[in-house]
Amino acid sequence: MSALVTTEHTNRSGEMDREKALSSSDSPPDKADRLSETPSMETLEEVLHGGQLSCNHVDEVWPNLFLGDMYMSHDRYSLWALGITHVLNAAHGKMCCKGTDDFYGTTVSYYGVPANDLPTFDLSPFFYPAAQFIHQALSKPSAKVFVHCAVGVSRSAALVLAYLMIHHNYTLLNAILRVKENRWIFPNRGFLRQLQSLDGRLWRERTDQSHDECLRTNETGISL
């Protein structure tokens, strides 16, 4: 069985080409280029609506980081063929997703997030723990991480976006554009609002840090 099972193939539109041009680098924009305000919900949803409207059962959205659905999560052979060493299940405990440590065996590290795909569900307490799980996994040679939920476009996508924002200095908008290079995603509005809050908090923290570094540099005359 192929490790990548395609549900539908759609050509990328001109708009997707424009988005890809904005996010073709693995590195986020310089701090000077970062926006002080997170884009509105309408702007984010317009970007999410753009480009291809289909995806595979699994897609590589960052080096060695794969985003997919429950179909792929149940296919242990295909995960083995991909070389998956870590699984993050954003629908842990739900009937449609079987994931447990026992299900994947001793060769795969498993982390479950018991999220509901509802705008009222608070996913934000899981942003940092999930991002840390991914970050620690990818710091190991030859590690590959598979993040999934039921469909692979909302819960799991939100956690992948949070990872890029927390550990790779991406803004929410640029994280969305980066993932959309390889997969269609559409977190629900509740998750988007929580990611907007994370975006603003990270921007303030990094701005304050830069300000403190500038003050120390001025005081010592030495760039830290």
N, CA, C and O of each residue as an XYZ file, in Angstrom:
896
protein
N       0.856     -1.194      0.000
C       0.000      0.000      0.000
C       0.885      1.234      0.000
O       1.874      1.286      0.731
N       0.552      2.203     -0.789
C       1.333      3.422     -0.837
C       1.206      4.180      0.461
O       0.142      4.192      1.081
N       2.305      4.824      0.882
C       2.267      5.596      2.126
C       1.482      6.868      1.951
O       0.994      7.439      2.926
N       1.353      7.320      0.720
C       0.585      8.524      0.461
C      -0.617      8.147     -0.380
O      -0.474      7.821     -1.558
N      -1.782      8.188      0.204
C      -3.005      7.812     -0.500
C      -3.776      9.078     -0.805
O      -4.173      9.802      0.107
N      -3.988      9.346     -2.068
C      -4.597     10.608     -2.465
C      -6.102     10.494     -2.520
O      -6.643      9.573     -3.133
N      -6.795     11.451     -1.862
C      -8.250     11.478     -1.906
C      -8.755     12.278     -3.093
O      -9.806     11.971     -3.657
N      -8.013     13.291     -3.467
C      -8.438     14.091     -4.604
C      -7.272     14.954     -5.025
O      -6.512     15.419     -4.176
N      -7.112     15.180     -6.322
C      -6.038     16.024     -6.819
C      -6.638     17.259     -7.481
O      -7.526     17.160     -8.328
N      -6.131     18.429     -7.076
C      -6.611     19.683     -7.644
C      -5.419     20.555     -7.979
O      -4.500     20.668     -7.168
N      -5.406     21.183     -9.166
C      -4.316     22.060     -9.537
C      -4.327     23.296     -8.663
O      -5.390     23.799     -8.300
N      -3.140     23.788     -8.324
C      -3.049     24.998     -7.526
C      -3.452     26.203     -8.383
O      -3.127     26.264     -9.568
N      -4.139     27.127     -7.795
C      -4.601     28.321     -8.503
C      -3.525     29.375     -8.512
O      -2.488     29.224     -7.867
N      -3.780     30.478     -9.267
C      -2.849     31.591     -9.281
C      -2.682     32.200     -7.922
O      -1.601     32.674     -7.573
N      -3.749     32.192     -7.150
C      -3.669     32.743     -5.799
C      -2.733     31.921     -4.943
O      -1.996     32.475     -4.127
N      -2.746     30.599     -5.113
C      -1.855     29.748     -4.347
C      -0.410     30.038     -4.716
O       0.467     30.005     -3.852
N      -0.144     30.329     -6.016
C       1.198     30.674     -6.431
C       1.671     31.942     -5.735
O       2.838     32.054     -5.356
N       0.758     32.897     -5.568
C       1.096     34.138     -4.884
C       1.438     33.853     -3.428
O       2.399     34.403     -2.888
N       0.640     32.986     -2.791
C       0.885     32.638     -1.400
C       2.213     31.898     -1.252
O       2.955     32.119     -0.296
N       2.495     31.034     -2.192
C       3.725     30.249     -2.113
C       4.936     31.149     -2.237
O       5.958     30.920     -1.590
N       4.820     32.188     -3.079
C       5.922     33.126     -3.234
C       6.207     33.857     -1.929
O       7.354     34.196     -1.637
N       5.175     34.093     -1.158
C       5.324     34.790      0.116
C       5.954     33.908      1.176
O       6.547     34.415      2.128
N       5.836     32.580      1.027
C       6.248     31.680      2.107
C       7.171     30.572      1.641
O       7.197     29.498      2.242
N       7.929     30.814      0.580
C       8.723     29.744      0.002
C       9.941     29.395      0.835
O      10.493     28.306      0.678
N      10.378     30.286      1.718
C      11.554     30.014      2.533
C      11.191     29.238      3.784
O      10.088     29.375      4.313
N      12.124     28.422      4.253
C      11.928     27.722      5.513
C      12.082     28.669      6.694
O      11.727     28.319      7.820
N      12.611     29.868      6.447
C      12.817     30.817      7.526
C      11.721     31.880      7.496
O      11.312     32.322      6.422
N      11.242     32.294      8.683
C      10.212     33.334      8.736
C      10.798     34.681      8.413
O      12.021     34.811      8.347
N       9.955     35.718      8.203
C      10.464     37.052      7.929
C      11.288     37.573      9.092
O      11.145     37.120     10.227
N      12.169     38.550      8.785
C      12.921     39.192      9.845
C      11.976     39.882     10.809
O      10.839     40.192     10.456
N      12.446     40.124     12.032
C      11.598     40.756     13.024
C      11.081     42.101     12.542
O       9.960     42.492     12.867
N      11.900     42.813     11.763
C      11.485     44.128     11.280
C      10.280     44.032     10.363
O       9.532     44.998     10.213
N      10.088     42.874      9.750
C       8.986     42.688      8.810
C       7.732     42.154      9.475
O       6.690     42.052      8.827
N       7.807     41.809     10.759
C       6.664     41.236     11.454
C       5.610     42.302     11.701
O       5.940     43.457     11.968
N       4.356     41.920     11.613
C       3.266     42.843     11.871
C       3.003     42.918     13.369
O       3.051     41.908     14.071
N       2.724     44.127     13.850
C       2.435     44.300     15.270
C       1.027     43.859     15.593
O       0.706     43.625     16.759
N       0.184     43.741     14.592
C      -1.186     43.322     14.815
C      -1.479     42.059     14.008
O      -1.125     41.952     12.834
N      -2.127     41.117     14.667
C      -2.535     39.894     13.987
C      -3.639     40.223     12.983
O      -4.534     41.005     13.304
N      -3.601     39.650     11.781
C      -4.668     39.900     10.800
C      -6.036     39.526     11.357
O      -6.152     38.684     12.247
N      -7.048     40.157     10.825
C      -8.415     39.906     11.265
C      -8.849     38.492     10.905
O      -8.221     37.820     10.087
N      -9.935     38.058     11.533
C     -10.501     36.754     11.218
C     -10.869     36.660      9.744
O     -10.651     35.629      9.108
N     -11.426     37.736      9.203
C     -11.834     37.741      7.801
C     -10.630     37.547      6.885
O     -10.707     36.807      5.904
N      -9.509     38.215      7.205
C      -8.301     38.082      6.397
C      -7.750     36.667      6.469
O      -7.363     36.092      5.452
N      -7.714     36.108      7.673
C      -7.201     34.751      7.835
C      -8.051     33.743      7.076
O      -7.521     32.852      6.412
N      -9.370     33.883      7.173
C     -10.249     32.938      6.478
C     -10.171     33.104      4.964
O     -10.333     32.134      4.224
N      -9.925     34.322      4.504
C      -9.753     34.528      3.059
C      -8.515     33.789      2.567
O      -8.537     33.170      1.504
N      -7.433     33.855      3.345
C      -6.214     33.129      2.984
C      -6.452     31.626      3.045
O      -6.004     30.888      2.167
N      -7.155     31.172      4.079
C      -7.426     29.740      4.227
C      -8.300     29.217      3.091
O      -8.138     28.076      2.657
N      -9.221     30.039      2.610
C     -10.087     29.624      1.510
C      -9.314     29.516      0.197
O      -9.743     28.804     -0.711
N      -8.194     30.202      0.084
C      -7.454     30.237     -1.175
C      -6.699     28.960     -1.450
O      -6.511     28.126     -0.564
N      -6.267     28.817     -2.688
C      -5.449     27.683     -3.073
C      -6.237     26.402     -3.251
O      -7.455     26.426     -3.423
N      -5.531     25.285     -3.206
C      -6.161     23.990     -3.424
C      -7.155     23.693     -2.308
O      -6.947     24.084     -1.160
N      -8.224     23.007     -2.650
C      -9.267     22.690     -1.691
C      -9.323     21.196     -1.389
O     -10.358     20.679     -0.969
N      -8.215     20.513     -1.602
C      -8.152     19.089     -1.305
C      -6.802     18.776     -0.682
O      -5.875     19.584     -0.737
N      -6.704     17.600     -0.093
C      -5.446     17.193      0.513
C      -5.379     15.672      0.529
O      -6.361     14.992      0.231
N      -4.217     15.152      0.879
C      -4.013     13.719      0.932
C      -4.318     13.199      2.331
O      -4.610     13.972      3.243
N      -4.248     11.903      2.487
C      -4.395     11.338      3.818
C      -3.225     11.762      4.708
O      -3.344     11.772      5.933
N      -2.096     12.111      4.087
C      -0.946     12.627      4.827
C      -0.115     13.493      3.889
O       0.057     13.168      2.714
N       0.398     14.598      4.421
C       1.257     15.498      3.653
C       2.394     15.973      4.553
O       2.202     16.219      5.744
N       3.572     16.096      3.967
C       4.715     16.634      4.704
C       4.652     18.159      4.624
O       4.815     18.729      3.545
N       4.418     18.819      5.751
C       4.210     20.272      5.755
C       5.409     21.031      6.298
O       5.432     22.261      6.257
N       6.388     20.326      6.796
C       7.638     20.869      7.327
C       8.604     19.701      7.296
O       8.172     18.552      7.390
N       9.897     19.957      7.169
C      10.828     18.820      7.094
C      10.618     17.806      8.224
O      10.785     18.113      9.404
N      10.248     16.594      7.820
C      10.027     15.464      8.736
C       8.805     15.640      9.640
O       8.656     14.921     10.628
N       7.937     16.587      9.307
C       6.694     16.796     10.055
C       5.520     16.576      9.101
O       5.371     17.291      8.110
N       4.697     15.589      9.410
C       3.607     15.176      8.541
C       2.267     15.463      9.211
O       2.095     15.256     10.413
N       1.328     15.942      8.410
C      -0.014     16.271      8.889
C      -1.011     15.427      8.118
O      -0.958     15.364      6.890
N      -1.938     14.765      8.845
C      -2.860     13.884      8.145
C      -4.124     13.571      8.912
O      -4.479     14.263      9.866
N      -4.803     12.510      8.479
C      -6.134     12.204      9.007
C      -6.158     10.857      9.734
O      -5.138     10.180      9.863
N      -7.362     10.487     10.207
C      -7.489      9.255     10.990
C      -7.253      8.014     10.118
O      -6.777      6.994     10.616
N      -7.579      8.092      8.832
C      -7.346      6.958      7.934
C      -5.874      6.567      7.972
O      -5.527      5.393      8.107
N      -5.020      7.579      7.851
C      -3.581      7.316      7.874
C      -3.137      6.889      9.264
O      -2.233      6.064      9.398
N      -3.762      7.441     10.300
C      -3.358      7.098     11.666
C      -3.610      5.635     11.990
O      -2.938      5.060     12.847
N      -4.586      5.025     11.301
C      -4.903      3.613     11.523
C      -4.048      2.673     10.674
O      -4.037      1.462     10.896
N      -3.331      3.241      9.695
C      -2.542      2.440      8.761
C      -1.104      2.339      9.268
O      -0.229      3.090      8.837
N      -0.877      1.420     10.171
C       0.433      1.314     10.802
C       1.526      0.935      9.795
O       2.678      1.341      9.947
N       1.169      0.170      8.784
C       2.182     -0.214      7.786
C       2.671      1.010      7.017
O       3.873      1.178      6.810
N       1.731      1.871      6.590
C       2.124      3.063      5.832
C       2.924      4.028      6.700
O       3.857      4.672      6.220
N       2.560      4.128      7.975
C       3.339      4.971      8.874
C       4.754      4.422      9.028
O       5.725      5.178      9.055
N       4.858      3.099      9.129
C       6.178      2.474      9.191
C       6.962      2.743      7.919
O       8.158      3.030      7.971
N       6.287      2.650      6.768
C       6.958      2.889      5.488
C       7.456      4.330      5.377
O       8.485      4.586      4.751
N       6.722      5.273      5.986
C       7.152      6.675      5.987
C       8.312      6.916      6.954
O       9.008      7.926      6.856
N       8.508      6.006      7.864
C       9.547      6.179      8.866
C       9.096      6.973     10.072
O       9.921      7.572     10.762
N       7.781      6.988     10.341
C       7.245      7.765     11.457
C       7.731      7.197     12.788
O       7.623      5.996     13.037
N       8.264      8.067     13.636
C       8.762      7.658     14.953
C       7.938      8.258     16.092
O       8.012      7.786     17.226
N       7.143      9.309     15.792
C       6.348      9.988     16.809
C       4.960     10.292     16.234
O       4.834     10.713     15.084
N       3.939     10.078     17.033
C       2.567     10.368     16.628
C       1.920     11.295     17.650
O       1.933     11.020     18.850
N       1.358     12.392     17.162
C       0.587     13.313     17.997
C      -0.857     13.254     17.521
O      -1.171     13.674     16.407
N      -1.726     12.734     18.367
C      -3.141     12.568     18.028
C      -3.950     13.691     18.682
O      -4.098     13.721     19.904
N      -4.468     14.607     17.873
C      -5.232     15.743     18.390
C      -6.689     15.389     18.644
O      -7.479     16.253     19.025
N      -7.053     14.128     18.438
C      -8.418     13.660     18.714
C      -8.359     12.456     19.648
O      -9.134     11.510     19.506
N      -7.437     12.498     20.600
C      -7.230     11.374     21.510
C      -8.508     11.067     22.302
O      -9.160     11.966     22.834
N      -8.841      9.792     22.364
C     -10.001      9.371     23.124
C     -11.307      9.428     22.367
O     -12.340      9.017     22.893
N     -11.286      9.932     21.134
C     -12.507      9.997     20.333
C     -12.709      8.650     19.621
O     -11.748      7.933     19.341
N     -13.953      8.328     19.339
C     -14.276      7.018     18.770
C     -13.590      6.768     17.431
O     -13.252      5.632     17.101
N     -13.387      7.844     16.659
C     -12.851      7.656     15.311
C     -11.334      7.477     15.298
O     -10.771      7.062     14.285
N     -10.666      7.785     16.410
C      -9.212      7.744     16.435
C      -8.723      6.761     17.488
O      -8.964      6.943     18.681
N      -8.039      5.725     17.040
C      -7.685      4.605     17.911
C      -6.428      4.843     18.752
O      -6.115      4.043     19.633
N      -5.725      5.909     18.492
C      -4.390      6.069     19.027
C      -4.198      5.834     20.510
O      -4.905      6.402     21.343
N      -3.235      4.991     20.828
C      -2.757      4.748     22.181
C      -1.311      4.292     22.061
O      -0.840      3.972     20.969
N      -0.611      4.263     23.189
C       0.754      3.723     23.171
C       0.750      2.267     22.720
O       1.632      1.844     21.972
N      -0.230      1.507     23.167
C      -0.300      0.088     22.808
C      -0.555     -0.111     21.322
O      -0.025     -1.044     20.718
N      -1.365      0.762     20.729
C      -1.720      0.619     19.321
C      -0.488      0.734     18.426
O      -0.359     -0.007     17.451
N       0.418      1.658     18.750
C       1.588      1.884     17.892
C       2.804      1.077     18.311
O       3.749      0.949     17.532
N       2.809      0.532     19.512
C       3.930     -0.293     19.931
C       5.104      0.523     20.450
O       5.039      1.748     20.551
N       6.167     -0.181     20.771
C       7.312      0.439     21.430
C       8.209      1.244     20.497
O       9.071      1.984     20.970
N       8.027      1.119     19.187
C       8.899      1.830     18.251
C       8.416      3.238     17.953
O       9.119      3.998     17.287
N       7.237      3.602     18.429
C       6.663      4.921     18.168
C       6.312      5.599     19.491
O       5.678      4.996     20.356
N       6.726      6.848     19.639
C       6.342      7.645     20.803
C       5.002      8.313     20.516
O       4.807      8.908     19.457
N       4.091      8.208     21.462
C       2.720      8.682     21.247
C       2.363      9.775     22.248
O       2.706      9.702     23.428
N       1.661     10.797     21.738
C       1.156     11.866     22.606
C      -0.272     12.187     22.174
O      -0.524     12.479     21.005
N      -1.197     12.132     23.119
C      -2.602     12.365     22.789
C      -3.135     13.656     23.371
O      -2.898     13.978     24.536
N      -3.862     14.392     22.540
C      -4.541     15.626     22.951
C      -6.042     15.393     22.786
O      -6.511     15.247     21.657
N      -6.807     15.354     23.878
C      -8.240     15.027     23.793
C      -9.100     16.222     23.389
O      -9.934     16.686     24.166
N      -8.893     16.713     22.174
C      -9.588     17.922     21.716
C     -10.864     17.594     20.958
O     -10.949     16.580     20.265
N     -11.847     18.464     21.102
C     -13.057     18.416     20.284
C     -12.947     19.483     19.202
O     -12.454     20.583     19.453
N     -13.406     19.156     18.005
C     -13.353     20.138     16.918
C     -14.568     21.055     16.994
O     -15.434     21.037     16.120
N     -14.616     21.852     18.050
C     -15.705     22.800     18.279
C     -15.114     24.170     18.562
O     -14.097     24.266     19.248
N     -15.726     25.233     18.050
C     -15.210     26.581     18.319
C     -15.156     26.914     19.806
O     -14.384     27.779     20.220
N     -15.972     26.234     20.612
C     -16.015     26.497     22.049
C     -14.936     25.747     22.821
O     -14.733     26.008     24.007
N     -14.238     24.812     22.160
C     -13.214     24.036     22.863
C     -11.938     24.858     22.979
O     -11.484     25.449     21.999
N     -11.360     24.897     24.176
C     -10.122     25.652     24.402
C      -8.920     24.758     24.129
O      -8.528     23.945     24.966
N      -8.352     24.922     22.960
C      -7.177     24.138     22.569
C      -5.880     24.769     23.071
O      -4.837     24.115     23.084
N      -5.937     26.031     23.483
C      -4.719     26.778     23.803
C      -3.860     26.157     24.906
O      -2.637     26.280     24.837
N      -4.440     25.485     25.938
C      -3.558     24.866     26.933
C      -2.643     23.789     26.362
O      -1.657     23.410     26.995
N      -2.963     23.299     25.178
C      -2.154     22.247     24.553
C      -1.132     22.801     23.559
O      -0.313     22.042     23.040
N      -1.162     24.112     23.282
C      -0.259     24.669     22.278
C       1.206     24.415     22.636
O       1.964     23.893     21.819
N       1.597     24.778     23.834
C       3.003     24.636     24.222
C       3.411     23.178     24.443
O       4.466     22.779     23.950
N       2.632     22.363     25.157
C       3.029     20.954     25.313
C       3.151     20.214     23.977
O       4.090     19.444     23.773
N       2.192     20.453     23.064
C       2.243     19.788     21.759
C       3.431     20.283     20.950
O       4.117     19.495     20.300
N       3.676     21.592     20.990
C       4.814     22.157     20.268
C       6.127     21.601     20.811
O       7.060     21.345     20.050
N       6.196     21.415     22.134
C       7.405     20.868     22.734
C       7.605     19.409     22.341
O       8.735     18.977     22.109
N       6.521     18.650     22.265
C       6.608     17.255     21.829
C       7.183     17.181     20.416
O       8.077     16.380     20.144
N       6.666     18.020     19.522
C       7.160     18.037     18.141
C       8.615     18.489     18.098
O       9.446     17.880     17.425
N       8.910     19.560     18.823
C      10.254     20.134     18.812
C      11.300     19.144     19.316
O      12.352     18.978     18.700
N      11.011     18.495     20.425
C      11.954     17.519     20.972
C      12.131     16.327     20.041
O      13.234     15.801     19.889
N      11.030     15.909     19.418
C      11.126     14.777     18.492
C      12.013     15.116     17.300
O      12.886     14.332     16.926
N      11.789     16.285     16.705
C      12.525     16.660     15.499
C      13.981     17.031     15.781
O      14.776     17.180     14.853
N      14.326     17.178     17.047
C      15.719     17.439     17.392
C      16.550     16.158     17.353
O      17.776     16.206     17.446
N      15.880     15.012     17.215
C      16.569     13.731     17.178
C      16.845     13.324     15.729
O      15.980     13.490     14.869
N      18.024     12.799     15.451
C      18.340     12.360     14.080
C      17.352     11.302     13.588
O      17.002     10.373     14.317
N      16.918     11.457     12.365
C      16.048     10.484     11.681
C      14.626     10.426     12.231
O      13.846      9.573     11.807
N      14.269     11.308     13.163
C      12.903     11.291     13.692
C      11.933     11.898     12.692
O      12.264     12.842     11.974
N      10.723     11.337     12.657
C       9.650     11.867     11.819
C       8.366     11.875     12.638
O       8.041     10.899     13.315
N       7.642     12.989     12.568
C       6.458     13.177     13.398
C       5.206     13.213     12.535
O       5.158     13.902     11.516
N       4.201     12.466     12.952
C       2.892     12.482     12.281
C       1.879     13.083     13.242
O       1.649     12.552     14.329
N       1.269     14.205     12.831
C       0.248     14.882     13.622
C      -1.085     14.705     12.905
O      -1.188     14.951     11.704
N      -2.108     14.276     13.648
C      -3.388     14.020     12.989
C      -4.552     14.290     13.926
O      -4.383     14.428     15.137
N      -5.733     14.361     13.337
C      -7.005     14.329     14.067
C      -7.928     13.473     13.209
O      -7.481     12.467     12.657
N      -9.187     13.835     13.082
C     -10.080     13.022     12.254
C      -9.857     13.282     10.769
O      -9.729     12.349      9.977
N      -9.813     14.555     10.404
C      -9.674     14.923      8.990
C      -8.305     15.531      8.697
O      -7.848     15.495      7.555
N      -7.655     16.082      9.698
C      -6.324     16.651      9.499
C      -6.320     18.062      8.976
O      -5.370     18.470      8.308
N      -7.366     18.824      9.264
C      -7.409     20.208      8.772
C      -7.712     21.228      9.869
O      -7.511     22.423      9.650
N      -8.184     20.804     11.028
C      -8.584     21.764     12.065
C      -7.778     21.581     13.347
O      -6.863     22.362     13.607
N      -8.092     20.576     14.149
C      -7.391     20.392     15.423
C      -5.892     20.194     15.240
O      -5.083     20.923     15.814
N      -5.535     19.204     14.439
C      -4.116     18.907     14.237
C      -3.409     20.056     13.524
O      -2.255     20.360     13.827
N      -4.091     20.688     12.586
C      -3.489     21.816     11.872
C      -3.200     22.965     12.827
O      -2.153     23.604     12.725
N      -4.116     23.235     13.754
C      -3.908     24.312     14.718
C      -2.668     24.044     15.566
O      -1.916     24.971     15.865
N      -2.446     22.792     15.958
C      -1.270     22.461     16.763
C       0.019     22.603     15.956
O       1.041     23.024     16.497
N      -0.019     22.260     14.686
C       1.155     22.437     13.833
C       1.454     23.925     13.650
O       2.616     24.330     13.682
N       0.420     24.736     13.460
C       0.623     26.181     13.340
C       1.243     26.739     14.612
O       2.157     27.562     14.551
N       0.750     26.295     15.767
C       1.308     26.759     17.042
C       2.782     26.382     17.160
O       3.587     27.167     17.659
N       3.132     25.192     16.704
C       4.537     24.758     16.734
C       5.415     25.704     15.918
O       6.470     26.128     16.389
N       4.991     26.034     14.710
C       5.783     26.931     13.863
C       5.903     28.321     14.477
O       6.940     28.972     14.349
N       4.853     28.769     15.137
C       4.863     30.081     15.764
C       5.765     30.108     16.995
O       6.508     31.068     17.196
N       5.706     29.068     17.813
C       6.444     29.036     19.071
C       7.924     28.750     18.858
O       8.773     29.396     19.472
N       8.241     27.793     17.997
C       9.624     27.342     17.872
C      10.347     27.843     16.627
O      11.561     27.669     16.519
N       9.634     28.463     15.684
C      10.289     28.945     14.467
C       9.975     30.404     14.165
O      10.249     30.880     13.063
N       9.400     31.121     15.136
C       9.218     32.567     15.026
C       8.312     32.979     13.870
O       8.436     34.091     13.358
N       7.406     32.101     13.455
C       6.458     32.459     12.413
C       5.307     33.261     13.014
O       4.878     33.011     14.140
N       4.819     34.223     12.246
C       3.533     34.816     12.601
C       2.447     33.810     12.237
O       2.701     32.850     11.509
N       1.244     34.030     12.741
C       0.139     33.127     12.395
C      -0.094     33.121     10.890
O      -0.263     32.057     10.295
N      -0.105     34.285     10.277
C      -0.351     34.358      8.835
C       0.705     33.596      8.055
O       0.371     32.826      7.154
N       1.975     33.798      8.386
C       3.030     33.128      7.642
C       3.079     31.633      7.939
O       3.477     30.845      7.081
N       2.679     31.240      9.138
C       2.593     29.805      9.439
C       1.520     29.155      8.576
O       1.723     28.066      8.040
N       0.369     29.833      8.443
C      -0.698     29.316      7.581
C      -0.207     29.176      6.147
O      -0.422     28.146      5.508
N       0.449     30.211      5.645
C       0.936     30.177      4.263
C       1.967     29.063      4.081
O       1.994     28.396      3.047
N       2.802     28.871      5.080
C       3.835     27.826      4.991
C       3.200     26.441      4.898
O       3.594     25.636      4.053
N       2.224     26.157      5.756
C       1.578     24.849      5.738
C       0.774     24.668      4.455
O       0.737     23.573      3.892
N       0.129     25.741      3.990
C      -0.706     25.651      2.798
C       0.093     25.417      1.522
O      -0.486     25.127      0.475
N       1.401     25.537      1.596
C       2.203     25.165      0.436
C       2.014     23.685      0.095
O       2.138     23.281     -1.061
N       1.712     22.891      1.116
C       1.666     21.439      0.921
C       0.362     20.778      1.330
O       0.146     19.605      1.024
N      -0.524     21.516      2.028
C      -1.770     20.893      2.467
C      -2.842     21.952      2.691
O      -2.557     23.045      3.180
N      -4.073     21.620      2.330
C      -5.205     22.484      2.643
C      -5.573     22.287      4.104
O      -5.724     21.158      4.572
N      -5.717     23.403      4.823
C      -6.107     23.348      6.240
C      -7.184     24.395      6.486
O      -7.318     25.350      5.722
N      -7.954     24.210      7.560
C      -8.965     25.191      7.914
C      -9.389     25.008      9.379
O     -10.453     24.449      9.648
N      -8.555     25.480     10.333
C      -8.953     25.417     11.743
C     -10.260     26.171     11.966
O     -10.522     27.173     11.301
N     -11.078     25.694     12.897
C     -12.341     26.386     13.139
C     -12.093     27.754     13.768
O     -10.981     28.052     14.204
N     -13.132     28.579     13.810
C     -12.964     29.968     14.257
C     -12.472     30.077     15.693
O     -11.696     30.974     16.020
N     -12.919     29.173     16.541
C     -12.451     29.200     17.911
C     -10.953     28.997     17.995
O     -10.264     29.710     18.724
N     -10.444     28.021     17.246
C      -9.006     27.758     17.244
C      -8.242     28.931     16.638
O      -7.161     29.283     17.110
N      -8.804     29.534     15.595
C      -8.148     30.688     14.982
C      -8.047     31.846     15.964
O      -7.024     32.528     16.012
N      -9.095     32.076     16.747
C      -9.043     33.151     17.747
C      -7.969     32.857     18.795
O      -7.254     33.758     19.235
N      -7.868     31.596     19.186
C      -6.842     31.226     20.166
C      -5.442     31.383     19.578
O      -4.513     31.772     20.285
N      -5.289     31.084     18.300
C      -4.006     31.285     17.628
C      -3.714     32.770     17.452
O      -2.555     33.179     17.523
N      -4.735     33.580     17.225
C      -4.547     35.028     17.168
C      -4.001     35.551     18.500
O      -3.099     36.388     18.523
N      -4.547     35.055     19.592
C      -4.068     35.461     20.921
C      -2.616     35.042     21.127
O      -1.812     35.809     21.656
N      -2.285     33.819     20.704
C      -0.908     33.348     20.792
C       0.008     34.220     19.951
O       1.108     34.559     20.386
N      -0.424     34.582     18.768
C       0.352     35.415     17.858
C       0.688     36.752     18.525
O       1.839     37.190     18.514
N      -0.328     37.393     19.106
C      -0.102     38.670     19.762
C       0.820     38.556     20.964
O       1.675     39.415     21.177
N       0.650     37.493     21.755
C       1.483     37.303     22.936
C       2.937     37.052     22.549
O       3.847     37.603     23.169
N       3.160     36.231     21.537
C       4.520     35.958     21.098
C       5.188     37.215     20.548
O       6.368     37.463     20.794
N       4.420     38.002     19.804
C       4.978     39.239     19.251
C       5.395     40.185     20.366
O       6.469     40.783     20.301
N       4.556     40.327     21.391
C       4.891     41.223     22.504
C       6.110     40.719     23.264
O       6.982     41.502     23.641
N       6.169     39.402     23.489
C       7.308     38.837     24.211
C       8.603     39.066     23.455
O       9.620     39.420     24.051
N       8.571     38.866     22.142
C       9.791     39.012     21.361
C      10.162     40.470     21.186
O      11.346     40.799     21.110
N       9.177     41.351     21.121
C       9.450     42.782     21.056
C      10.088     43.257     22.352
O      11.062     44.010     22.331
N       9.533     42.812     23.491
C      10.100     43.180     24.790
C      11.518     42.645     24.934
O      12.389     43.330     25.470
N      11.757     41.422     24.458
C      13.087     40.835     24.541
C      14.086     41.641     23.710
O      15.206     41.901     24.149
N      13.666     42.035     22.502
C      14.545     42.831     21.639
C      14.845     44.180     22.283
O      15.966     44.681     22.206
N      13.824     44.762     22.921
C      14.001     46.049     23.593
C      14.995     45.921     24.739
O      15.861     46.778     24.913
N      14.872     44.853     25.519
C      15.795     44.643     26.638
C      17.216     44.431     26.141
O      18.165     44.923     26.752
N      17.373     43.704     25.038
C      18.705     43.470     24.486
C      19.324     44.770     24.006
O      20.525     44.987     24.163
N      18.502     45.640     23.419
C      19.002     46.941     22.962
C      19.455     47.786     24.142
O      20.477     48.468     24.063
N      18.699     47.747     25.241
C      19.070     48.512     26.432
C      20.397     48.011     27.007
O      21.253     48.807     27.394
N      20.559     46.677     27.060
C      21.804     46.125     27.582
C      22.972     46.474     26.675
O      24.079     46.722     27.155
N      22.737     46.496     25.374
C      23.776     46.845     24.419
C      24.194     48.288     24.600
O      25.384     48.601     24.567
N      23.223     49.174     24.791
C      23.529     50.592     24.991
C      24.297     50.826     26.280
O      25.156     51.704     26.356
N      23.974     50.020     27.306
C      24.613     50.198     28.605
C      26.044     49.678     28.603
O      26.920     50.265     29.238
N      26.280     48.599     27.903
C      27.622     47.980     27.917
C      28.460     48.347     26.722
O      29.685     48.238     26.755
N      27.797     48.787     25.652
C      28.524     49.070     24.425
C      28.917     47.822     23.677
O      29.676     47.877     22.710
N      28.387     46.668     24.138
C      28.718     45.379     23.512
C      27.430     44.726     23.061
O      26.475     44.620     23.830
N      27.403     44.290     21.818
C      26.220     43.594     21.296
C      26.180     42.196     21.879
O      27.151     41.445     21.782
N      25.027     41.840     22.499
C      24.877     40.521     23.108
C      24.405     39.482     22.103
O      24.229     38.316     22.457
